[in-house]
Each structure stands twice: as structure tokens, then as C-alpha cells.
Amino acid sequence: MPEAIPQEVSLAGSRINWRDLFAETISDIDINSDFDDIIKKISLGISLDLNDGLYLYNHWDVNSIAIIANKVKEARFDSRAFFNLNVHINQTNICTLACKFCAFRRGRNSPDAYALSIDEYLREVANYDGLVDEIHSVGGLHPDWDVNYYEELFSKVKKFYPDIHLKALTAVEIKHIAEISSLSIEEVLRKLQNAGLDSLPGGGAEILDDDVRKVICNGKESSAEYLEIHSIAHSLGIPTNCTMLFGTIESTEQRINHMIKLRDCQNMTGGFQCFVPYPYLPDNSRLPEANLATGIEILKTISISRLILDNIPHIKAYRMNLGDHISELALRYGADDIDGTVHMESIMHLAGSKAPLKHSMSKMARIINDSGCRAIRRNTTYTEFEEIVPEELPFTMKLPMSSE
């Protein structure tokens, strides 16, 4: 894939501070004066605080919030929006935990439990050879698999598919592997990195508040452990993403504090590539007390995350969770990425997602272009880029005009 576009460019193509460009372009737009202080802070490089986040969440003018977020995005990336060619392969659904929001996990004796052998995993990868450049691989906490299984798995994937980027294992999986292998987090990450692990996904953050975690994912890593594991990965040169699951039992304040904790971690390590906020999908899980997010709340959360997370470059509208239509809208609310073609995915679909799989590059480009953005195929680490133009749609009959 040719390298064509740096991550942050101005409208004119010269590299300037995105805040300066934001201040210049936002001044030409008539926006509700209620947001003058927010705009001033962003322009001056002052990070938004908890009170700012609460103000944004509680304000009725979603349109102005979206405009501000979109202008920040455009100051960083112009009209570009990103996607990649990827597949999700989950190595096992057997898990020692039973998080209430999870529809994916199974007990060892469940009739639909599975654990892929290394040969079975490689046969799955073979189905997508030449179609993808990233494997996204997460799974349950298998009670028997220590670091040796993953070292062999990753090294064999890289032996047969050296050009595929391996984005694998959430923070809690790393913690689990370390515990049953009697190794430190750093030792596990070094071993896996040497075996072929390229980056970590951001899953498992949920809400970085331990009171919330005790209810929705009791037994999982603590908030501090999630941040520590990602920080150690960053120190080893392993880039990671970060996430937020919202619409369960958390308060607005807890959402904002979650973002601020990620921002503080990023200030220290600089290793987060992308923030992925996604709402809880209630089908086939066990959290009846959840306060489900509305469509407007989802879009507002994407906008607010763009404004609060000023040091994490990319905000992803996660198509597998949101679906194509909300993801397309989200590209006008501050998101700059809609994930990828995703030829296979289980976790979100078992939870109730109806997002279509196996999109072509042209289909991905069409979604992005329809939002008013330019479709840019990227690699996993946002270092190689190629603009994709969707194929011309076939001629279709227009709807009949009224005879009156």
C-alpha cells in the first residue's frame, strides 16, 4: 500500500498545528455562544475538564457540539476518513469469567464451546489470505492456555503470513496469561512481541470505574490494571487502542472520568492510536438494569470524546457495533474512522449487532463518501494510506413524481 497521506495535515496541505487551523475555521461559523469557552479552550490547547464534559453532555444543542467536533476532526485530517481490510478471528469462547454484558463467553462444558487448535486457527486465516492485512484476535480466558500456546500461534501466523498485522489480546487476556504462566506482564508482552504480536486492541476497558466494573464485569482487571497493561505495552513499542462501553449502569460523570483517565495515560505514554466508544447491545446478555444509549446519545458521545481526548488522534465509529448508518453519521460528529471490511465477527453479532460483514473496499468507500468525506484505506498503525474511490452505482429508476 503506498504511503500517501500524513496523519495530520492542514486544508492547504502544509503541516501546521491543528489547533491553529481549528481556531481559524471555527471563527467563520455561527455557533451558539454557549460554547465560546469550550472553543477558546480547544484553540488555546487547554484540555477540557470534567465540568466541561458534563456541560456538553447536558446541553440541548447537539448540532453545535457536532459542528465543533467535526471542525476539530477536519483540522487534523481534512475531509479524510479511514478504514482498513481486516477480519476478526476469536481463538476461543471458553472463559473463566462471566461478565454480565457478554453474550460471547461459554463455559468449558457448554455444547457450543470451542477452542481452536493452532492448525484450526491457521486454516481460518487461510480463508482470508489476500483479502485482509489485519487479524483482530481476542477471545475468552481459557483456563489451560499459557503463554506457550500464544507464542506458537503468533509465530506460525507470522511464518505463513508475514505481511498480516496481528492485533491481538485484550488487557485482561494478557493479565490472565501472565498469571497462569507465572510471569510478569512485561515478560509476557516481550515474549508475544518476539513471537509476532504487533499491537493490542482496546477491548476490556468498559468503564474505568471499579464500582461499575464490580457490577458488569466482576473479576476482570481493575481500572488501574487496564491502564498499567497498556502503559507497559507502550513502553515496549507496542501500539494499542482504547475503548469505552457505555449505556450500561454508568453515570455521565463516570464516562467523562473514563476519557480523562485515558487522556492522562496518553500524556505519559503516547501509545494510544485510537479511541473506540461503543454502546451496550442488550441482546443475549444479562444486564436488565442497563440504561441503554439513544441514537443521539451515541453521536453526542462520539463528539464529546473527540473534544476531550485531544491527545488521541483517531476516534472510531465502530461499524460492527453501530451499524453502517450510524457510523456514516458519526463521521460528521467527530469520528474519522469506521474500522474495516471485517470479513468475520462474532462478539458484537452475538450481542445483537446486525452490521453487515464482508464489505468490499468500494462499499466502505461508498459509506464514507456518502458522509461527505474522502475514503482512505489505512494500515493498522495509520502509517500507510491510499485513497479509494467507490465504483459507480448502476443506473436506477427515480421515484415517480406526483401527478398533481
C-alpha positions as CSV (number, residue, x, y, z in Angstrom):
1,M,0.0,0.0,0.0
2,P,1.6,3.3,-1.0
3,E,2.3,5.9,1.7
4,A,0.4,9.0,0.6
5,I,-1.0,11.0,3.5
6,P,0.4,12.0,6.8
7,Q,-1.9,11.7,9.8
8,E,-2.4,15.4,10.4
9,V,-2.4,17.9,7.6
10,S,-4.0,21.3,7.1
11,L,-6.5,22.1,4.4
12,A,-3.8,23.6,2.3
13,G,-1.6,20.5,2.6
14,S,1.1,22.1,4.8
15,R,1.7,20.8,8.3
16,I,0.6,23.3,10.9
17,N,-0.7,23.0,14.4
18,W,-4.3,21.6,14.2
19,R,-5.4,23.9,16.9
20,D,-4.5,27.0,14.9
21,L,-6.4,25.6,12.0
22,F,-9.4,24.9,14.1
23,A,-9.4,28.4,15.6
24,E,-9.2,29.8,12.1
25,T,-12.0,27.7,10.6
26,I,-14.4,27.7,13.5
27,S,-14.4,31.5,13.6
28,D,-16.1,31.6,10.2
29,I,-19.1,29.6,11.5
30,D,-22.1,31.0,13.5
31,I,-22.2,28.7,16.6
32,N,-24.3,29.0,19.7
33,S,-22.4,31.4,22.0
34,D,-22.9,29.0,24.9
35,F,-19.9,27.1,23.6
36,D,-17.5,30.1,23.4
37,D,-15.5,29.0,26.5
38,I,-15.2,25.4,25.1
39,I,-14.0,26.7,21.7
40,K,-11.5,29.1,23.4
41,K,-10.0,26.2,25.5
42,I,-9.6,24.0,22.5
43,S,-8.0,26.8,20.5
44,L,-5.5,27.6,23.3
45,G,-4.6,24.0,23.9
46,I,-6.3,23.7,27.3
47,S,-7.7,20.3,27.8
48,L,-11.4,20.1,28.7
49,D,-12.2,19.0,32.3
50,L,-15.0,17.1,34.0
51,N,-17.2,20.2,34.2
52,D,-16.8,20.9,30.5
53,G,-17.7,17.3,29.7
54,L,-20.8,17.5,31.9
55,Y,-21.8,20.8,30.3
56,L,-21.5,19.2,26.8
57,Y,-23.5,16.1,27.7
58,N,-26.2,18.1,29.4
59,H,-26.6,20.8,26.7
60,W,-29.5,20.5,24.3
61,D,-27.7,21.9,21.2
62,V,-26.3,18.6,19.8
63,N,-25.9,20.3,16.4
64,S,-23.4,22.9,17.6
65,I,-21.4,20.2,19.6
66,A,-21.3,18.1,16.4
67,I,-20.0,21.1,14.4
68,I,-17.2,21.8,16.9
69,A,-16.2,18.2,17.0
70,N,-16.2,17.9,13.2
71,K,-14.1,21.0,12.9
72,V,-11.5,19.5,15.2
73,K,-11.5,16.4,13.1
74,E,-11.2,18.3,9.9
75,A,-8.4,20.5,11.3
76,R,-6.5,17.2,11.9
77,F,-7.4,15.2,8.9
78,D,-9.2,17.5,6.4
79,S,-12.1,15.6,4.8
80,R,-10.4,12.2,5.1
81,A,-11.9,9.2,6.9
82,F,-10.2,5.9,7.4
83,F,-10.8,2.2,7.1
84,N,-8.8,-1.0,6.7
85,L,-9.1,-4.6,5.5
86,N,-9.5,-6.8,8.5
87,V,-11.0,-10.0,9.9
88,H,-11.9,-11.0,13.5
89,I,-10.8,-14.5,14.5
90,N,-11.6,-15.4,18.1
91,Q,-9.4,-18.3,19.2
92,T,-11.8,-19.5,22.0
93,N,-15.1,-18.6,23.6
94,I,-14.3,-20.6,26.7
95,C,-13.9,-18.1,29.6
96,T,-13.2,-18.3,33.3
97,L,-15.2,-15.1,33.8
98,A,-18.9,-14.4,33.2
99,C,-19.3,-10.7,32.6
100,K,-22.9,-9.7,32.6
101,F,-22.8,-7.7,29.3
102,C,-21.1,-10.5,27.4
103,A,-23.1,-12.8,25.0
104,F,-19.9,-14.4,23.7
105,R,-18.4,-16.4,26.5
106,R,-19.2,-20.1,27.2
107,G,-18.3,-22.5,30.0
108,R,-16.0,-25.3,29.1
109,N,-18.9,-27.8,29.1
110,S,-21.2,-25.7,27.0
111,P,-22.4,-27.6,23.9
112,D,-21.3,-24.6,21.7
113,A,-17.9,-24.0,23.4
114,Y,-14.9,-24.1,21.2
115,A,-11.1,-23.7,21.4
116,L,-9.2,-23.6,18.2
117,S,-6.1,-25.6,17.8
118,I,-3.2,-23.8,16.1
119,D,-3.8,-25.7,12.9
120,E,-7.5,-24.8,13.0
121,Y,-6.7,-21.2,13.6
122,L,-4.3,-21.2,10.6
123,R,-7.0,-22.8,8.4
124,E,-9.3,-19.9,9.4
125,V,-6.6,-17.4,8.4
126,A,-6.1,-19.1,5.1
127,N,-9.7,-18.3,4.2
128,Y,-8.7,-14.6,4.2
129,D,-5.3,-14.7,2.6
130,G,-5.0,-11.8,0.2
131,L,-8.2,-10.2,1.4
132,V,-7.0,-8.6,4.7
133,D,-4.0,-7.0,6.1
134,E,-5.0,-7.2,9.8
135,I,-6.2,-10.0,12.0
136,H,-8.1,-8.9,15.1
137,S,-7.9,-11.8,17.5
138,V,-9.4,-11.8,21.0
139,G,-11.2,-14.5,23.0
140,G,-12.1,-15.8,26.4
141,L,-9.8,-16.5,29.3
142,H,-9.1,-20.2,28.5
143,P,-8.2,-21.9,31.8
144,D,-5.4,-24.0,30.3
145,W,-3.7,-21.8,27.7
146,D,-0.5,-20.2,29.0
147,V,2.0,-18.0,27.1
148,N,3.3,-21.1,25.2
149,Y,0.1,-21.5,23.2
150,Y,0.1,-17.9,22.1
151,E,3.8,-17.8,21.3
152,E,3.4,-20.8,19.0
153,L,0.2,-19.4,17.5
154,F,1.6,-16.0,16.7
155,S,4.9,-17.3,15.4
156,K,3.2,-19.7,13.0
157,V,0.8,-17.0,11.8
158,K,3.8,-14.8,11.0
159,K,5.7,-17.7,9.4
160,F,2.9,-18.3,6.8
161,Y,1.5,-14.7,6.6
162,P,4.4,-12.3,7.4
163,D,2.6,-9.3,5.9
164,I,-0.5,-9.6,8.0
165,H,-0.6,-7.3,11.1
166,L,-1.5,-9.2,14.2
167,K,-3.7,-7.1,16.6
168,A,-4.5,-9.5,19.5
169,L,-5.3,-9.9,23.1
170,T,-7.1,-7.5,25.4
171,A,-5.5,-6.3,28.7
172,V,-7.4,-8.9,30.7
173,E,-6.2,-11.7,28.4
174,I,-2.6,-10.5,28.9
175,K,-3.2,-10.5,32.7
176,H,-4.7,-14.0,32.6
177,I,-1.8,-15.4,30.5
178,A,0.7,-13.8,32.9
179,E,-1.0,-15.3,35.9
180,I,-1.2,-18.9,34.6
181,S,2.3,-18.6,33.2
182,S,3.8,-17.3,36.4
183,L,5.3,-14.4,34.5
184,S,5.1,-10.6,34.8
185,I,3.0,-8.5,32.4
186,E,6.2,-7.2,30.8
187,E,7.7,-10.7,30.3
188,V,4.5,-11.9,28.6
189,L,4.4,-8.9,26.3
190,R,8.0,-9.3,25.4
191,K,7.6,-13.0,24.6
192,L,4.5,-12.3,22.5
193,Q,6.1,-9.4,20.7
194,N,9.0,-11.5,19.8
195,A,6.6,-14.2,18.5
196,G,4.8,-11.7,16.2
197,L,2.3,-9.7,18.2
198,D,2.1,-6.3,16.5
199,S,-0.4,-4.3,18.6
200,L,-3.1,-4.7,21.2
201,P,-6.8,-3.9,20.7
202,G,-8.5,-1.7,23.3
203,G,-11.3,-4.1,24.4
204,G,-12.0,-4.6,28.1
205,A,-11.8,-1.0,29.3
206,E,-15.6,-0.9,29.6
207,I,-15.9,1.9,32.1
208,L,-12.7,2.7,34.1
209,D,-14.5,2.9,37.4
210,D,-14.2,0.0,39.8
211,D,-17.7,0.4,41.2
212,V,-19.2,-0.1,37.8
213,R,-16.8,-2.9,37.0
214,K,-17.9,-4.9,40.1
215,V,-21.4,-5.0,38.7
216,I,-20.9,-5.5,35.0
217,C,-17.6,-7.4,34.8
218,N,-16.7,-8.6,38.3
219,G,-13.3,-10.4,38.4
220,K,-11.9,-8.6,35.4
221,E,-8.8,-6.4,35.6
222,S,-9.2,-3.2,37.7
223,S,-9.2,0.2,36.1
224,A,-5.6,0.7,37.2
225,E,-4.5,-2.6,35.8
226,Y,-6.1,-1.9,32.4
227,L,-4.1,1.4,32.2
228,E,-0.9,-0.3,33.5
229,I,-1.0,-3.1,31.0
230,H,-1.4,-0.7,28.1
231,S,1.3,1.6,29.5
232,I,3.7,-1.4,29.7
233,A,2.8,-2.3,26.1
234,H,3.5,1.3,25.0
235,S,6.9,1.3,26.8
236,L,7.8,-1.8,24.7
237,G,6.8,0.0,21.5
238,I,3.6,-1.9,21.1
239,P,0.8,0.5,20.0
240,T,-2.7,0.0,21.4
241,N,-6.2,1.2,21.0
242,C,-8.6,2.0,23.9
243,T,-12.3,1.7,24.2
244,M,-15.4,2.7,26.3
245,L,-18.5,0.6,26.7
246,F,-21.3,2.9,27.6
247,G,-25.1,2.6,28.2
248,T,-24.9,0.0,31.0
249,I,-25.1,1.4,34.6
250,E,-22.6,4.2,34.4
251,S,-23.3,7.9,35.0
252,T,-22.3,10.6,32.7
253,E,-19.6,11.7,35.1
254,Q,-18.1,8.2,35.1
255,R,-18.0,8.3,31.3
256,I,-16.1,11.6,31.3
257,N,-13.7,10.5,34.0
258,H,-13.1,7.4,31.9
259,M,-12.0,9.6,29.0
260,I,-9.8,11.8,31.3
261,K,-8.0,8.7,32.7
262,L,-7.2,7.6,29.1
263,R,-6.0,11.1,28.3
264,D,-3.8,11.2,31.3
265,C,-2.3,7.8,30.4
266,Q,-1.7,9.0,26.9
267,N,0.1,12.1,28.2
268,M,2.6,9.8,29.9
269,T,3.0,7.1,27.2
270,G,1.8,8.4,23.8
271,G,0.9,4.8,22.7
272,F,-2.9,5.0,22.1
273,Q,-3.7,5.2,18.4
274,C,-7.4,5.3,18.5
275,F,-10.4,5.6,20.9
276,V,-13.4,3.4,20.2
277,P,-16.6,4.3,22.1
278,Y,-19.5,1.9,21.6
279,P,-22.9,1.4,23.2
280,Y,-24.0,-1.7,25.1
281,L,-26.1,-4.1,22.9
282,P,-28.5,-5.9,25.2
283,D,-29.5,-9.0,23.2
284,N,-28.4,-12.3,24.7
285,S,-26.7,-10.9,27.8
286,R,-27.6,-10.4,31.4
287,L,-27.9,-6.8,32.4
288,P,-31.6,-5.8,32.6
289,E,-30.7,-2.7,34.7
290,A,-28.8,-1.1,31.8
291,N,-29.7,2.4,30.8
292,L,-29.4,2.0,27.0
293,A,-27.9,4.8,25.0
294,T,-30.2,6.5,22.5
295,G,-29.0,7.3,18.9
296,I,-28.5,11.0,19.8
297,E,-26.5,10.0,22.9
298,I,-24.3,7.7,20.8
299,L,-23.5,10.5,18.4
300,K,-23.0,13.1,21.2
301,T,-20.6,10.7,23.0
302,I,-18.5,10.4,19.8
303,S,-18.4,14.2,19.6
304,I,-17.5,14.7,23.2
305,S,-14.8,12.1,23.0
306,R,-13.2,14.0,20.1
307,L,-13.2,17.1,22.2
308,I,-11.9,15.6,25.5
309,L,-9.4,13.2,24.0
310,D,-7.2,15.9,22.4
311,N,-4.1,13.8,22.5
312,I,-5.5,10.6,21.0
313,P,-5.5,11.2,17.2
314,H,-8.3,8.8,16.0
315,I,-11.9,8.4,17.1
316,K,-13.5,5.3,15.6
317,A,-17.2,4.8,14.8
318,Y,-17.1,1.0,15.4
319,R,-19.2,-0.2,12.5
320,M,-19.6,-3.7,13.9
321,N,-21.5,-2.2,16.9
322,L,-23.1,0.9,15.5
323,G,-24.1,-0.4,12.0
324,D,-23.4,1.3,8.7
325,H,-26.0,4.1,9.1
326,I,-25.0,5.4,12.5
327,S,-21.3,5.0,11.6
328,E,-21.8,7.1,8.5
329,L,-23.5,9.9,10.6
330,A,-20.7,9.6,13.1
331,L,-18.2,10.8,10.5
332,R,-20.0,14.2,10.8
333,Y,-19.9,14.1,14.6
334,G,-16.1,13.9,15.1
335,A,-15.2,10.3,14.2
336,D,-12.6,9.8,11.5
337,D,-12.5,6.0,11.2
338,I,-15.2,3.3,10.7
339,D,-13.0,0.2,11.3
340,G,-12.8,-2.1,8.3
341,T,-14.2,-4.7,6.0
342,V,-14.5,-7.3,8.8
343,H,-15.0,-10.5,6.9
344,M,-16.0,-12.4,10.1
345,E,-17.0,-11.2,13.6
346,S,-18.8,-12.9,16.5
347,I,-18.7,-10.9,19.7
348,M,-20.9,-8.0,18.6
349,H,-23.2,-10.1,16.5
350,L,-23.9,-12.5,19.3
351,A,-24.8,-9.4,21.4
352,G,-27.3,-8.3,18.8
353,S,-25.5,-6.4,16.1
354,K,-27.0,-6.5,12.6
355,A,-24.0,-4.8,11.0
356,P,-23.2,-6.4,7.6
357,L,-20.0,-8.3,7.1
358,K,-17.7,-8.7,4.1
359,H,-17.9,-5.2,2.7
360,S,-15.7,-4.6,-0.3
361,M,-13.4,-1.6,-0.4
362,S,-15.8,0.1,-2.8
363,K,-18.7,-0.4,-0.3
364,M,-16.6,1.0,2.5
365,A,-15.7,3.9,0.3
366,R,-19.3,4.5,-0.6
367,I,-20.3,4.7,3.1
368,I,-17.5,7.2,3.7
369,N,-18.2,9.3,0.6
370,D,-21.9,9.5,1.4
371,S,-20.9,11.2,4.6
372,G,-19.1,13.9,2.7
373,C,-15.6,12.5,3.4
374,R,-12.9,11.0,1.3
375,A,-12.3,7.3,1.9
376,I,-8.7,6.4,2.9
377,R,-7.6,2.9,3.2
378,R,-5.1,2.6,6.0
379,N,-2.9,0.0,7.6
380,T,-3.4,-0.8,11.3
381,T,-0.9,1.7,12.6
382,Y,-2.0,4.6,10.5
383,T,1.3,4.9,8.7
384,E,0.3,3.9,5.1
385,F,-2.6,5.3,3.2
386,E,-4.3,5.0,-0.1
387,E,-7.4,6.9,-1.3
388,I,-10.2,4.6,-2.6
389,V,-12.9,5.9,-4.9
390,P,-16.1,3.9,-4.9
391,E,-17.3,2.2,-8.1
392,E,-20.1,4.0,-10.0
393,L,-23.5,2.8,-8.9
394,P,-25.6,1.3,-11.7
395,F,-28.4,3.4,-13.1
396,T,-31.7,3.1,-11.1
397,M,-35.1,4.5,-11.8
398,K,-36.0,7.6,-9.9
399,L,-39.1,7.6,-7.7
400,P,-42.2,8.8,-9.6
401,M,-43.1,12.4,-9.3
402,S,-46.5,13.4,-8.1
403,S,-49.1,13.7,-10.9
404,E,-50.8,16.7,-9.2
